[in-house]
Amino acid sequence: MRPERARWLASRAGREALEGLGGDMEGLDPAALAGRLRRAFPAEEAAALGEQLALRRRARERFGELPLALYSAEGLEMMTHPLAARRRAARLAGLGLPAADLTCGLGGDLAALAAAGVEAAGLERDAATALLAGANVRGRVARGDAARPPFALERLAVVIDPGRRAGGRRTFDPAGFSPPWEVCLELLQAARAGALKGPPGLDHAAVPPWCELEAVQIGRDLRELTLWAGTGAEPGLRRAVLLPGGHELDSRAAASEAVAARFGRYLFDPASCVTRAGLVRQLAAALGAWRLDAQVAYLAGDQPARHPLAAGFEVVEVVPFGVKRLREVLRARGWRPTEIRRRAFPVEPDDLRKELGRLEGEPVALVCTTVGGERFAAVCRPLGPERPEGAERA
């Protein structure tokens, strides 16, 4: 976004124009929306307002809410999910320290800090984004480079979320982040406390031993790996977090080393945050289960168990994998796969569904994996919610 457009949107006139638009405007198709806006505003202002309405619609679709007033396309793409931002802000608020968001973007984390009662300021390098962020968080943003922050970091809790786009394209190389990952680590270590947000696929080799690691999942999507350091952090600790429920598991929990290449009556698929945080053994202990294979995260057990960080299934049949054999079993038993999961398995679920063809009957789940070098498909029924105490069980 050009600074001139951002400046007008952030101005009193721009904010009033945006808030004065009817709630039905977001639902109009682009042509009708552009026509209505051009009849009421000069061309450049109409284009700016139309862009904001489109971005607001995208924000609602992505987050289920509208956490900020003003957006840019790139800023929205990089923005922290509000649930993760609020959780991080609550933890930082508990430290009782002033805070600085060194890469504040549109101000999502900064707004969450302010709402949590933290005295906080933001820093943003891009001129247009800084203008929008300043309007979103009532002027708590300065323009500047996170690599050279104008703050006494040793007094502050910091939030760092490096940019992961180079030349308009997403980069997965930590050295290509902005600031580069090594610089982010230096800033985190220099601060009294802080959180450094990394991408879900961050290599664990990029996590120093003096940091606490947190894998944050929202719904079924793994959103970020967060490194915590300084006051309030426990070096070497690993934690899995599932939102919105706030369910957690960490490396202090008891772990099970049991591995057995046999299916039990029940099968458990750990949430992504558990596997990414390296807590499969801790989850196995909590479920009273064993790992089917030392290299695969699926867990098996002989007793039903439920955990918010695992999907549970009752195994009704295990089939050595072959498309023809599996299709014959499903047709003979009257089973119709409505869900297909896989780990350490070479066939994509959509491809397997096409190869199996049309099937009718009872809905089942297929869990496909490799155990001891052999491929299997387990036909399962999902475990339902726990029954109330005293209820009759089948």
C-alpha positions, 0 to 999 in steps of 0.5 A, a space after each residue: 500500500 502507498 503511504 499516501 493511501 495509508 495516510 488518508 485512511 489513518 486520518 480522521 476523515 478516512 476513519 469517519 468515511 470508513 465507519 460511515 459505510 453501511 454494513 451491507 457494503 461488504 456483501 456487494 459484488 466488486 462491480 456494484 461496490 465500486 459503483 456505489 463508492 465512486 458516486 459518493 467519494 473521489 476516485 482515490 478515496 473510493 478505491 481505498 475504501 473498497 480495498 478496506 472493505 475487501 480486506 475486512 471481509 478477508 479478516 473476518 473469514 480468516 479470524 472469525 472476528 475483526 480485530 483491527 480497523 485498518 488493513 493492508 494485504 501483506 499486513 493481513 497475511 502476516 498478522 498473528 491470529 487474535 487468539 494467539 495474540 491474546 494468549 501471548 499478551 496475557 502471559 506477558 502481562 503477568 510479568 509486570 514489565 513494559 513491552 515493545 513489539 519490535 515488528 508490530 505490523 498492523 498492530 495485532 499483537 500490540 492491540 492485544 498487549 494494550 487490551 491486557 493492560 500492558 504499557 507497550 509501544 510498537 516499531 514498524 519499518 514500512 511507512 504505510 504499515 506504520 501509519 495504519 498501525 498507529 491508527 489501529 492502536 492510537 498512536 503507540 507506533 514509531 517508524 524504525 528498524 527492529 534490528 536497531 531498536 530505539 529502546 533499552 531492551 534490558 528493561 523490556 519484554 519484547 515481541 518479535 515476529 520477523 517478516 517472512 517474505 522476500 521480493 513478494 514471495 514467502 521465504 522458508 530460510 531463516 537467514 532470509 527473514 526480516 530481521 534475519 533469525 540470528 538477529 532476532 535471537 540476539 534481540 530476544 537474548 538482550 531483552 529482559 523477557 520476550 517472545 519470538 514468533 517463528 513459522 510452524 515449520 521452523 527447524 528445531 536446530 534453530 531453537 537455542 537451548 536457552 529458549 522455551 519452545 511453544 507450538 501453538 495450534 488453532 483448531 486443526 491448523 498449526 499456526 506458529 512456533 514461539 520461543 520464550 526467553 528471559 524472565 518467566 521462561 524455562 530454558 529447554 521446556 517444550 509445550 504444545 498449546 491448542 486454542 481456543 480451548 487453552 489445552 496444554 501439554 509440556 515436556 515436564 509431564 511423564 513420558 512413555 518409551 513403549 513401542 510395539 509394532 501391533 495395533 490395539 483396539 484403539 488408535 490415537 492421532 496426536 494433534 500437530 502441536 504435540 508432534 511439532 513440540 516433540 511430545 508424543 511420548 508424553 501424550 502416550 503416557 497420558 493415554 496409557 498407549 504405545 507408539 506403533 513405530 518409533 518413527 511414526 506418531 500414531 499411538 495404540 492402546 487397548 483401553 478407550 481414552 480421550 485427550 483434547 490433544 489427540 483424535 481417538 478411534 476404535 479400530 474395527 479392522 486392520 488391512 495390509 495395504 493394497 488398493 484392491 484388497 482395501 476396496 474389497 474389504 470396505 465393500 464386503 463390510 458395507 463401509 464408506 470412508 468419510 475421513 482418511 488420515 495418514 502418517 509415514 504413508 506415500 499415498 495422498 488421502 484425495 488420491 486414495 479416495 479416487 482409487 477406492 471409487 464410489 462406496 456406500 454404507 456405514 461412515 468410517 475413518 481410514 488411518 493409513 501408516 507404516 509399521 515396521 516397514 509394512 503399510 497398513 490401513 486401519 478401518 476405524 470408528 471415531 471415539 465420541 465424547 466421554 459419557 457422563 459418569 454412571 451412564 450405561 456403556 456398550 
